Amino acid sequence: MDIAALSTVSANVRIQQEVSVLNMKRAMELTEQNGQGIQQLIQSVGQSLEPHLGKNVDIAI
């Protein structure tokens, strides 16, 4: 393989790696945002409109 072709292949690999890293960073940011949204949802569910519901469970075995 000549030097020009090797240089082109090397540059392409580096660009692909950079794109992969950027995609991973974006995925991590979205996951963090989703996690924060889920935490807020869980906290809001804790403040039920009907607090007397769901306190007791009837079980028959």
CHARMM-style PDB file with segment names, atoms N, HN, CA, C and O in Angstrom:
ATOM      1  N   MET     1       0.859  -1.170   0.000  1.00  0.00      PROA
ATOM      2  CA  MET     1       0.000   0.000   0.000  1.00  0.00      PROA
ATOM      3  C   MET     1       0.904   1.231   0.000  1.00  0.00      PROA
ATOM      4  O   MET     1       1.863   1.295   0.770  1.00  0.00      PROA
ATOM      5  N   ASP     2       0.616   2.175  -0.829  1.00  0.00      PROA
ATOM      6  HN  ASP     2      -0.163   2.123  -1.455  1.00  0.00      PROA
ATOM      7  CA  ASP     2       1.460   3.364  -0.882  1.00  0.00      PROA
ATOM      8  C   ASP     2       1.097   4.342   0.232  1.00  0.00      PROA
ATOM      9  O   ASP     2       0.070   4.189   0.893  1.00  0.00      PROA
ATOM     10  N   ILE     3       1.924   5.321   0.429  1.00  0.00      PROA
ATOM     11  HN  ILE     3       2.759   5.446  -0.108  1.00  0.00      PROA
ATOM     12  CA  ILE     3       1.779   6.256   1.544  1.00  0.00      PROA
ATOM     13  C   ILE     3       0.503   7.087   1.414  1.00  0.00      PROA
ATOM     14  O   ILE     3      -0.162   7.342   2.418  1.00  0.00      PROA
ATOM     15  N   ALA     4       0.154   7.508   0.222  1.00  0.00      PROA
ATOM     16  HN  ALA     4       0.695   7.301  -0.593  1.00  0.00      PROA
ATOM     17  CA  ALA     4      -1.055   8.321   0.038  1.00  0.00      PROA
ATOM     18  C   ALA     4      -2.310   7.535   0.414  1.00  0.00      PROA
ATOM     19  O   ALA     4      -3.201   8.066   1.077  1.00  0.00      PROA
ATOM     20  N   ALA     5      -2.379   6.291  -0.002  1.00  0.00      PROA
ATOM     21  HN  ALA     5      -1.655   5.860  -0.541  1.00  0.00      PROA
ATOM     22  CA  ALA     5      -3.543   5.462   0.329  1.00  0.00      PROA
ATOM     23  C   ALA     5      -3.594   5.195   1.825  1.00  0.00      PROA
ATOM     24  O   ALA     5      -4.668   5.223   2.426  1.00  0.00      PROA
ATOM     25  N   LEU     6      -2.443   4.937   2.427  1.00  0.00      PROA
ATOM     26  HN  LEU     6      -1.571   4.914   1.939  1.00  0.00      PROA
ATOM     27  CA  LEU     6      -2.376   4.696   3.867  1.00  0.00      PROA
ATOM     28  C   LEU     6      -2.825   5.934   4.637  1.00  0.00      PROA
ATOM     29  O   LEU     6      -3.526   5.823   5.642  1.00  0.00      PROA
ATOM     30  N   SER     7      -2.426   7.095   4.172  1.00  0.00      PROA
ATOM     31  HN  SER     7      -1.856   7.185   3.355  1.00  0.00      PROA
ATOM     32  CA  SER     7      -2.825   8.342   4.808  1.00  0.00      PROA
ATOM     33  C   SER     7      -4.332   8.546   4.715  1.00  0.00      PROA
ATOM     34  O   SER     7      -4.962   8.976   5.682  1.00  0.00      PROA
ATOM     35  N   THR     8      -4.906   8.244   3.576  1.00  0.00      PROA
ATOM     36  HN  THR     8      -4.394   7.895   2.791  1.00  0.00      PROA
ATOM     37  CA  THR     8      -6.349   8.385   3.384  1.00  0.00      PROA
ATOM     38  C   THR     8      -7.117   7.432   4.289  1.00  0.00      PROA
ATOM     39  O   THR     8      -8.099   7.822   4.922  1.00  0.00      PROA
ATOM     40  N   VAL     9      -6.672   6.197   4.348  1.00  0.00      PROA
ATOM     41  HN  VAL     9      -5.874   5.880   3.834  1.00  0.00      PROA
ATOM     42  CA  VAL     9      -7.321   5.204   5.209  1.00  0.00      PROA
ATOM     43  C   VAL     9      -7.219   5.631   6.665  1.00  0.00      PROA
ATOM     44  O   VAL     9      -8.190   5.531   7.415  1.00  0.00      PROA
ATOM     45  N   SER    10      -6.053   6.104   7.062  1.00  0.00      PROA
ATOM     46  HN  SER    10      -5.264   6.186   6.452  1.00  0.00      PROA
ATOM     47  CA  SER    10      -5.848   6.548   8.442  1.00  0.00      PROA
ATOM     48  C   SER    10      -6.774   7.717   8.783  1.00  0.00      PROA
ATOM     49  O   SER    10      -7.361   7.748   9.864  1.00  0.00      PROA
ATOM     50  N   ALA    11      -6.904   8.669   7.872  1.00  0.00      PROA
ATOM     51  HN  ALA    11      -6.427   8.644   6.993  1.00  0.00      PROA
ATOM     52  CA  ALA    11      -7.786   9.814   8.109  1.00  0.00      PROA
ATOM     53  C   ALA    11      -9.239   9.368   8.208  1.00  0.00      PROA
ATOM     54  O   ALA    11      -9.984   9.869   9.050  1.00  0.00      PROA
ATOM     55  N   ASN    12      -9.645   8.439   7.361  1.00  0.00      PROA
ATOM     56  HN  ASN    12      -9.039   8.032   6.676  1.00  0.00      PROA
ATOM     57  CA  ASN    12     -11.024   7.938   7.399  1.00  0.00      PROA
ATOM     58  C   ASN    12     -11.320   7.225   8.707  1.00  0.00      PROA
ATOM     59  O   ASN    12     -12.401   7.391   9.274  1.00  0.00      PROA
ATOM     60  N   VAL    13     -10.379   6.440   9.187  1.00  0.00      PROA
ATOM     61  HN  VAL    13      -9.501   6.306   8.727  1.00  0.00      PROA
ATOM     62  CA  VAL    13     -10.559   5.726  10.455  1.00  0.00      PROA
ATOM     63  C   VAL    13     -10.677   6.723  11.597  1.00  0.00      PROA
ATOM     64  O   VAL    13     -11.520   6.563  12.479  1.00  0.00      PROA
ATOM     65  N   ARG    14      -9.837   7.747  11.583  1.00  0.00      PROA
ATOM     66  HN  ARG    14      -9.152   7.876  10.867  1.00  0.00      PROA
ATOM     67  CA  ARG    14      -9.875   8.760  12.643  1.00  0.00      PROA
ATOM     68  C   ARG    14     -11.221   9.489  12.636  1.00  0.00      PROA
ATOM     69  O   ARG    14     -11.792   9.738  13.698  1.00  0.00      PROA
ATOM     70  N   ILE    15     -11.725   9.827  11.465  1.00  0.00      PROA
ATOM     71  HN  ILE    15     -11.261   9.625  10.603  1.00  0.00      PROA
ATOM     72  CA  ILE    15     -13.026  10.507  11.365  1.00  0.00      PROA
ATOM     73  C   ILE    15     -14.142   9.603  11.874  1.00  0.00      PROA
ATOM     74  O   ILE    15     -15.039  10.065  12.580  1.00  0.00      PROA
ATOM     75  N   GLN    16     -14.095   8.328  11.525  1.00  0.00      PROA
ATOM     76  HN  GLN    16     -13.367   7.953  10.952  1.00  0.00      PROA
ATOM     77  CA  GLN    16     -15.115   7.385  12.002  1.00  0.00      PROA
ATOM     78  C   GLN    16     -15.079   7.275  13.520  1.00  0.00      PROA
ATOM     79  O   GLN    16     -16.127   7.200  14.161  1.00  0.00      PROA
ATOM     80  N   GLN    17     -13.878   7.267  14.101  1.00  0.00      PROA
ATOM     81  HN  GLN    17     -13.026   7.328  13.580  1.00  0.00      PROA
ATOM     82  CA  GLN    17     -13.757   7.194  15.553  1.00  0.00      PROA
ATOM     83  C   GLN    17     -14.320   8.453  16.207  1.00  0.00      PROA
ATOM     84  O   GLN    17     -15.003   8.369  17.227  1.00  0.00      PROA
ATOM     85  N   GLU    18     -14.036   9.615  15.627  1.00  0.00      PROA
ATOM     86  HN  GLU    18     -13.481   9.683  14.798  1.00  0.00      PROA
ATOM     87  CA  GLU    18     -14.552  10.864  16.181  1.00  0.00      PROA
ATOM     88  C   GLU    18     -16.077  10.899  16.125  1.00  0.00      PROA
ATOM     89  O   GLU    18     -16.728  11.344  17.070  1.00  0.00      PROA
ATOM     90  N   VAL    19     -16.634  10.434  15.029  1.00  0.00      PROA
ATOM     91  HN  VAL    19     -16.105  10.072  14.261  1.00  0.00      PROA
ATOM     92  CA  VAL    19     -18.093  10.385  14.904  1.00  0.00      PROA
ATOM     93  C   VAL    19     -18.676   9.425  15.933  1.00  0.00      PROA
ATOM     94  O   VAL    19     -19.707   9.718  16.538  1.00  0.00      PROA
ATOM     95  N   SER    20     -18.035   8.294  16.133  1.00  0.00      PROA
ATOM     96  HN  SER    20     -17.197   8.056  15.641  1.00  0.00      PROA
ATOM     97  CA  SER    20     -18.514   7.323  17.122  1.00  0.00      PROA
ATOM     98  C   SER    20     -18.492   7.921  18.522  1.00  0.00      PROA
ATOM     99  O   SER    20     -19.431   7.735  19.296  1.00  0.00      PROA
ATOM    100  N   VAL    21     -17.421   8.638  18.848  1.00  0.00      PROA
ATOM    101  HN  VAL    21     -16.658   8.789  18.219  1.00  0.00      PROA
ATOM    102  CA  VAL    21     -17.309   9.258  20.167  1.00  0.00      PROA
ATOM    103  C   VAL    21     -18.389  10.326  20.344  1.00  0.00      PROA
ATOM    104  O   VAL    21     -19.009  10.407  21.404  1.00  0.00      PROA
ATOM    105  N   LEU    22     -18.617  11.139  19.321  1.00  0.00      PROA
ATOM    106  HN  LEU    22     -18.113  11.073  18.460  1.00  0.00      PROA
ATOM    107  CA  LEU    22     -19.658  12.164  19.412  1.00  0.00      PROA
ATOM    108  C   LEU    22     -21.041  11.541  19.576  1.00  0.00      PROA
ATOM    109  O   LEU    22     -21.860  12.041  20.347  1.00  0.00      PROA
ATOM    110  N   ASN    23     -21.302  10.461  18.859  1.00  0.00      PROA
ATOM    111  HN  ASN    23     -20.637  10.055  18.233  1.00  0.00      PROA
ATOM    112  CA  ASN    23     -22.587   9.766  19.005  1.00  0.00      PROA
ATOM    113  C   ASN    23     -22.749   9.201  20.410  1.00  0.00      PROA
ATOM    114  O   ASN    23     -23.836   9.265  20.985  1.00  0.00      PROA
ATOM    115  N   MET    24     -21.677   8.651  20.960  1.00  0.00      PROA
ATOM    116  HN  MET    24     -20.795   8.600  20.492  1.00  0.00      PROA
ATOM    117  CA  MET    24     -21.736   8.098  22.315  1.00  0.00      PROA
ATOM    118  C   MET    24     -21.975   9.204  23.339  1.00  0.00      PROA
ATOM    119  O   MET    24     -22.752   9.021  24.277  1.00  0.00      PROA
ATOM    120  N   LYS    25     -21.315  10.349  23.168  1.00  0.00      PROA
ATOM    121  HN  LYS    25     -20.685  10.497  22.406  1.00  0.00      PROA
ATOM    122  CA  LYS    25     -21.533  11.465  24.090  1.00  0.00      PROA
ATOM    123  C   LYS    25     -22.983  11.934  24.035  1.00  0.00      PROA
ATOM    124  O   LYS    25     -23.587  12.214  25.071  1.00  0.00      PROA
ATOM    125  N   ARG    26     -23.534  12.017  22.843  1.00  0.00      PROA
ATOM    126  HN  ARG    26     -23.043  11.790  22.002  1.00  0.00      PROA
ATOM    127  CA  ARG    26     -24.928  12.443  22.690  1.00  0.00      PROA
ATOM    128  C   ARG    26     -25.878  11.434  23.335  1.00  0.00      PROA
ATOM    129  O   ARG    26     -26.854  11.813  23.982  1.00  0.00      PROA
ATOM    130  N   ALA    27     -25.587  10.165  23.155  1.00  0.00      PROA
ATOM    131  HN  ALA    27     -24.794   9.857  22.629  1.00  0.00      PROA
ATOM    132  CA  ALA    27     -26.415   9.126  23.774  1.00  0.00      PROA
ATOM    133  C   ALA    27     -26.345   9.219  25.293  1.00  0.00      PROA
ATOM    134  O   ALA    27     -27.353   9.041  25.976  1.00  0.00      PROA
ATOM    135  N   MET    28     -25.164   9.497  25.819  1.00  0.00      PROA
ATOM    136  HN  MET    28     -24.344   9.642  25.265  1.00  0.00      PROA
ATOM    137  CA  MET    28     -25.018   9.630  27.269  1.00  0.00      PROA
ATOM    138  C   MET    28     -25.791  10.845  27.780  1.00  0.00      PROA
ATOM    139  O   MET    28     -26.422  10.773  28.835  1.00  0.00      PROA
ATOM    140  N   GLU    29     -25.748  11.955  27.047  1.00  0.00      PROA
ATOM    141  HN  GLU    29     -25.235  12.013  26.191  1.00  0.00      PROA
ATOM    142  CA  GLU    29     -26.496  13.146  27.448  1.00  0.00      PROA
ATOM    143  C   GLU    29     -27.998  12.866  27.457  1.00  0.00      PROA
ATOM    144  O   GLU    29     -28.704  13.258  28.386  1.00  0.00      PROA
ATOM    145  N   LEU    30     -28.477  12.189  26.418  1.00  0.00      PROA
ATOM    146  HN  LEU    30     -27.903  11.871  25.663  1.00  0.00      PROA
ATOM    147  CA  LEU    30     -29.903  11.864  26.348  1.00  0.00      PROA
ATOM    148  C   LEU    30     -30.312  10.924  27.473  1.00  0.00      PROA
ATOM    149  O   LEU    30     -31.394  11.066  28.043  1.00  0.00      PROA
ATOM    150  N   THR    31     -29.450   9.965  27.791  1.00  0.00      PROA
ATOM    151  HN  THR    31     -28.571   9.850  27.328  1.00  0.00      PROA
ATOM    152  CA  THR    31     -29.736   9.030  28.879  1.00  0.00      PROA
ATOM    153  C   THR    31     -29.813   9.770  30.207  1.00  0.00      PROA
ATOM    154  O   THR    31     -30.675   9.483  31.037  1.00  0.00      PROA
ATOM    155  N   GLU    32     -28.913  10.719  30.404  1.00  0.00      PROA
ATOM    156  HN  GLU    32     -28.213  10.953  29.730  1.00  0.00      PROA
ATOM    157  CA  GLU    32     -28.936  11.500  31.643  1.00  0.00      PROA
ATOM    158  C   GLU    32     -30.215  12.338  31.730  1.00  0.00      PROA
ATOM    159  O   GLU    32     -30.835  12.418  32.790  1.00  0.00      PROA
ATOM    160  N   GLN    33     -30.606  12.958  30.623  1.00  0.00      PROA
ATOM    161  HN  GLN    33     -30.102  12.894  29.761  1.00  0.00      PROA
ATOM    162  CA  GLN    33     -31.836  13.749  30.608  1.00  0.00      PROA
ATOM    163  C   GLN    33     -33.051  12.866  30.882  1.00  0.00      PROA
ATOM    164  O   GLN    33     -33.947  13.257  31.630  1.00  0.00      PROA
ATOM    165  N   ASN    34     -33.084  11.691  30.287  1.00  0.00      PROA
ATOM    166  HN  ASN    34     -32.356  11.373  29.679  1.00  0.00      PROA
ATOM    167  CA  ASN    34     -34.194  10.765  30.525  1.00  0.00      PROA
ATOM    168  C   ASN    34     -34.231  10.331  31.980  1.00  0.00      PROA
ATOM    169  O   ASN    34     -35.304  10.219  32.572  1.00  0.00      PROA
ATOM    170  N   GLY    35     -33.061  10.087  32.556  1.00  0.00      PROA
ATOM    171  HN  GLY    35     -32.190  10.178  32.074  1.00  0.00      PROA
ATOM    172  CA  GLY    35     -32.990   9.698  33.958  1.00  0.00      PROA
ATOM    173  C   GLY    35     -33.523  10.789  34.869  1.00  0.00      PROA
ATOM    174  O   GLY    35     -34.237  10.510  35.832  1.00  0.00      PROA
ATOM    175  N   GLN    36     -33.178  12.028  34.564  1.00  0.00      PROA
ATOM    176  HN  GLN    36     -32.598  12.255  33.782  1.00  0.00      PROA
ATOM    177  CA  GLN    36     -33.680  13.143  35.365  1.00  0.00      PROA
ATOM    178  C   GLN    36     -35.195  13.263  35.227  1.00  0.00      PROA
ATOM    179  O   GLN    36     -35.894  13.552  36.198  1.00  0.00      PROA
ATOM    180  N   GLY    37     -35.691  13.042  34.023  1.00  0.00      PROA
ATOM    181  HN  GLY    37     -35.124  12.807  33.234  1.00  0.00      PROA
ATOM    182  CA  GLY    37     -37.138  13.081  33.809  1.00  0.00      PROA
ATOM    183  C   GLY    37     -37.850  11.989  34.584  1.00  0.00      PROA
ATOM    184  O   GLY    37     -38.921  12.215  35.147  1.00  0.00      PROA
ATOM    185  N   ILE    38     -37.257  10.808  34.612  1.00  0.00      PROA
ATOM    186  HN  ILE    38     -36.387  10.625  34.155  1.00  0.00      PROA
ATOM    187  CA  ILE    38     -37.850   9.693  35.360  1.00  0.00      PROA
ATOM    188  C   ILE    38     -37.846   9.994  36.848  1.00  0.00      PROA
ATOM    189  O   ILE    38     -38.815   9.690  37.542  1.00  0.00      PROA
ATOM    190  N   GLN    39     -36.762  10.592  37.350  1.00  0.00      PROA
ATOM    191  HN  GLN    39     -35.974  10.839  36.786  1.00  0.00      PROA
ATOM    192  CA  GLN    39     -36.711  10.954  38.764  1.00  0.00      PROA
ATOM    193  C   GLN    39     -37.819  11.945  39.110  1.00  0.00      PROA
ATOM    194  O   GLN    39     -38.481  11.807  40.139  1.00  0.00      PROA
ATOM    195  N   GLN    40     -38.018  12.932  38.259  1.00  0.00      PROA
ATOM    196  HN  GLN    40     -37.481  13.044  37.423  1.00  0.00      PROA
ATOM    197  CA  GLN    40     -39.084  13.908  38.503  1.00  0.00      PROA
ATOM    198  C   GLN    40     -40.455  13.239  38.457  1.00  0.00      PROA
ATOM    199  O   GLN    40     -41.338  13.564  39.251  1.00  0.00      PROA
ATOM    200  N   LEU    41     -40.625  12.313  37.536  1.00  0.00      PROA
ATOM    201  HN  LEU    41     -39.908  12.049  36.891  1.00  0.00      PROA
ATOM    202  CA  LEU    41     -41.895  11.597  37.431  1.00  0.00      PROA
ATOM    203  C   LEU    41     -42.155  10.776  38.683  1.00  0.00      PROA
ATOM    204  O   LEU    41     -43.273  10.764  39.199  1.00  0.00      PROA
ATOM    205  N   ILE    42     -41.137  10.092  39.171  1.00  0.00      PROA
ATOM    206  HN  ILE    42     -40.229  10.101  38.752  1.00  0.00      PROA
ATOM    207  CA  ILE    42     -41.283   9.279  40.384  1.00  0.00      PROA
ATOM    208  C   ILE    42     -41.630  10.164  41.572  1.00  0.00      PROA
ATOM    209  O   ILE    42     -42.480   9.807  42.387  1.00  0.00      PROA
ATOM    210  N   GLN    43     -40.977  11.313  41.674  1.00  0.00      PROA
ATOM    211  HN  GLN    43     -40.286  11.603  41.012  1.00  0.00      PROA
ATOM    212  CA  GLN    43     -41.269  12.221  42.785  1.00  0.00      PROA
ATOM    213  C   GLN    43     -42.695  12.757  42.696  1.00  0.00      PROA
ATOM    214  O   GLN    43     -43.362  12.909  43.719  1.00  0.00      PROA
ATOM    215  N   SER    44     -43.166  13.044  41.490  1.00  0.00      PROA
ATOM    216  HN  SER    44     -42.624  12.920  40.659  1.00  0.00      PROA
ATOM    217  CA  SER    44     -44.522  13.567  41.350  1.00  0.00      PROA
ATOM    218  C   SER    44     -45.561  12.488  41.629  1.00  0.00      PROA
ATOM    219  O   SER    44     -46.651  12.793  42.112  1.00  0.00      PROA
ATOM    220  N   VAL    45     -45.241  11.237  41.333  1.00  0.00      PROA
ATOM    221  HN  VAL    45     -44.356  10.989  40.940  1.00  0.00      PROA
ATOM    222  CA  VAL    45     -46.168  10.138  41.612  1.00  0.00      PROA
ATOM    223  C   VAL    45     -46.289   9.934  43.116  1.00  0.00      PROA
ATOM    224  O   VAL    45     -47.340   9.519  43.603  1.00  0.00      PROA
ATOM    225  N   GLY    46     -45.223  10.221  43.853  1.00  0.00      PROA
ATOM    226  HN  GLY    46     -44.369  10.558  43.457  1.00  0.00      PROA
ATOM    227  CA  GLY    46     -45.253  10.071  45.302  1.00  0.00      PROA
ATOM    228  C   GLY    46     -46.273  10.986  45.955  1.00  0.00      PROA
ATOM    229  O   GLY    46     -46.728  10.711  47.065  1.00  0.00      PROA
ATOM    230  N   GLN    47     -46.636  12.054  45.291  1.00  0.00      PROA
ATOM    231  HN  GLN    47     -46.266  12.277  44.389  1.00  0.00      PROA
ATOM    232  CA  GLN    47     -47.614  12.994  45.820  1.00  0.00      PROA
ATOM    233  C   GLN    47     -48.971  12.693  45.180  1.00  0.00      PROA
ATOM    234  O   GLN    47     -49.447  13.427  44.315  1.00  0.00      PROA
ATOM    235  N   SER    48     -49.569  11.609  45.625  1.00  0.00      PROA
ATOM    236  HN  SER    48     -49.182  11.012  46.328  1.00  0.00      PROA
ATOM    237  CA  SER    48     -50.814  11.123  45.027  1.00  0.00      PROA
ATOM    238  C   SER    48     -51.978  12.060  45.327  1.00  0.00      PROA
ATOM    239  O   SER    48     -52.021  12.710  46.372  1.00  0.00      PROA
ATOM    240  N   LEU    49     -52.913  12.113  44.395  1.00  0.00      PROA
ATOM    241  HN  LEU    49     -52.878  11.584  43.546  1.00  0.00      PROA
ATOM    242  CA  LEU    49     -54.114  12.913  44.602  1.00  0.00      PROA
ATOM    243  C   LEU    49     -55.047  12.255  45.606  1.00  0.00      PROA
ATOM    244  O   LEU    49     -55.831  12.935  46.269  1.00  0.00      PROA
ATOM    245  N   GLU    50     -54.964  10.938  45.719  1.00  0.00      PROA
ATOM    246  HN  GLU    50     -54.327  10.386  45.181  1.00  0.00      PROA
ATOM    247  CA  GLU    50     -55.785  10.193  46.667  1.00  0.00      PROA
ATOM    248  C   GLU    50     -54.850   9.379  47.561  1.00  0.00      PROA
ATOM    249  O   GLU    50     -54.602   8.202  47.298  1.00  0.00      PROA
ATOM    250  N   PRO    51     -54.334  10.008  48.614  1.00  0.00      PROA
ATOM    251  CA  PRO    51     -53.304   9.354  49.429  1.00  0.00      PROA
ATOM    252  C   PRO    51     -53.782   8.114  50.181  1.00  0.00      PROA
ATOM    253  O   PRO    51     -52.958   7.309  50.616  1.00  0.00      PROA
ATOM    254  N   HSD    52     -55.096   7.942  50.342  1.00  0.00      PROA
ATOM    255  HN  HSD    52     -55.765   8.596  49.988  1.00  0.00      PROA
ATOM    256  CA  HSD    52     -55.598   6.772  51.065  1.00  0.00      PROA
ATOM    257  C   HSD    52     -55.584   5.512  50.197  1.00  0.00      PROA
ATOM    258  O   HSD    52     -55.687   4.403  50.721  1.00  0.00      PROA
ATOM    259  N   LEU    53     -55.456   5.669  48.868  1.00  0.00      PROA
ATOM    260  HN  LEU    53     -55.372   6.570  48.442  1.00  0.00      PROA
ATOM    261  CA  LEU    53     -55.435   4.510  47.975  1.00  0.00      PROA
ATOM    262  C   LEU    53     -54.030   3.912  47.898  1.00  0.00      PROA
ATOM    263  O   LEU    53     -53.032   4.632  47.884  1.00  0.00      PROA
ATOM    264  N   GLY    54     -53.977   2.600  47.850  1.00  0.00      PROA
ATOM    265  HN  GLY    54     -54.788   2.015  47.862  1.00  0.00      PROA
ATOM    266  CA  GLY    54     -52.704   1.914  47.685  1.00  0.00      PROA
ATOM    267  C   GLY    54     -51.942   1.672  48.966  1.00  0.00      PROA
ATOM    268  O   GLY    54     -50.791   1.236  48.921  1.00  0.00      PROA
ATOM    269  N   LYS    55     -52.545   1.939  50.101  1.00  0.00      PROA
ATOM    270  HN  LYS    55     -53.479   2.293  50.137  1.00  0.00      PROA
ATOM    271  CA  LYS    55     -51.860   1.742  51.379  1.00  0.00      PROA
ATOM    272  C   LYS    55     -51.990   0.308  51.876  1.00  0.00      PROA
ATOM    273  O   LYS    55     -51.113  -0.176  52.592  1.00  0.00      PROA
ATOM    274  N   ASN    56     -53.075  -0.384  51.507  1.00  0.00      PROA
ATOM    275  HN  ASN    56     -53.788   0.009  50.926  1.00  0.00      PROA
ATOM    276  CA  ASN    56     -53.327  -1.738  51.991  1.00  0.00      PROA
ATOM    277  C   ASN    56     -53.438  -2.704  50.818  1.00  0.00      PROA
ATOM    278  O   ASN    56     -53.904  -2.349  49.736  1.00  0.00      PROA
ATOM    279  N   VAL    57     -52.995  -3.936  51.066  1.00  0.00      PROA
ATOM    280  HN  VAL    57     -52.616  -4.224  51.946  1.00  0.00      PROA
ATOM    281  CA  VAL    57     -53.091  -4.981  50.054  1.00  0.00      PROA
ATOM    282  C   VAL    57     -53.768  -6.188  50.694  1.00  0.00      PROA
ATOM    283  O   VAL    57     -53.317  -6.674  51.731  1.00  0.00      PROA
ATOM    284  N   ASP    58     -54.850  -6.676  50.081  1.00  0.00      PROA
ATOM    285  HN  ASP    58     -55.216  -6.282  49.239  1.00  0.00      PROA
ATOM    286  CA  ASP    58     -55.537  -7.874  50.561  1.00  0.00      PROA
ATOM    287  C   ASP    58     -54.986  -9.074  49.804  1.00  0.00      PROA
ATOM    288  O   ASP    58     -55.004  -9.110  48.574  1.00  0.00      PROA
ATOM    289  N   ILE    59     -54.492 -10.061  50.561  1.00  0.00      PROA
ATOM    290  HN  ILE    59     -54.477 -10.032  51.560  1.00  0.00      PROA
ATOM    291  CA  ILE    59     -53.917 -11.254  49.940  1.00  0.00      PROA
ATOM    292  C   ILE    59     -54.601 -12.484  50.523  1.00  0.00      PROA
ATOM    293  O   ILE    59     -54.743 -12.605  51.739  1.00  0.00      PROA
ATOM    294  N   ALA    60     -55.025 -13.401  49.644  1.00  0.00      PROA
ATOM    295  HN  ALA    60     -54.909 -13.303  48.656  1.00  0.00      PROA
ATOM    296  CA  ALA    60     -55.596 -14.671  50.074  1.00  0.00      PROA
ATOM    297  C   ALA    60     -54.738 -15.787  49.500  1.00  0.00      PROA
ATOM    298  O   ALA    60     -54.458 -15.818  48.302  1.00  0.00      PROA
ATOM    299  N   ILE    61     -54.325 -16.697  50.364  1.00  0.00      PROA
ATOM    300  HN  ILE    61     -54.552 -16.672  51.338  1.00  0.00      PROA
ATOM    301  CA  ILE    61     -53.485 -17.815  49.911  1.00  0.00      PROA
ATOM    302  C   ILE    61     -54.255 -19.110  50.044  1.00  0.00      PROA
ATOM    303  OT1 ILE    61     -53.733 -20.175  49.718  1.00  0.00      PROA
TER     304      ILE     61
END
